[in-house]
Amino acid sequence: MAPSADRRPRGNPDWPLVGIFAQRGKNRPNRLGVSRCRLLGVDGLDVRVRGLDAIDGTPVLDLKPYMVEFGPQGEVVQPVWATELMRSYY
C-alpha cells in the first residue's frame, strides 16, 4: 500500500490535512499543469510572459487565450487556508 499523500499545505500545522488534488504540489500523478499569465511578446518560437506559475525553462505544451466565458461560472468557494497561502504567492 502506498503512503498517504495527505499533508498540510506548506507544512503549516494550522492548516488541515488535505490530499494531493487539493494542492498544487509537485508530487502529482500527472505533472501537467495549467496556469494563466500575461503575454508580453512573441519572437519566433520564443514567448515572453509575466506571472506564469512555472519554473524558468519548463516546456510549454499549449497556449490558449483566456476568455471570461471560460472562467468559473458563479461564485468561487475555497477554504480559508488557500486564501492565506495565496495572499503573498505572486
PyMOL commands that set and color helices and strands:
alter all, ss='L'
color gray80, all
select helices_A, chain A and resi 9-11+20-22+68-70+80-86
alter helices_A, ss='H'
color red, helices_A
select strands_A, chain A and resi 38-43+46-50
alter strands_A, ss='S'
color yellow, strands_A
deselect
rebuild
show_as cartoon
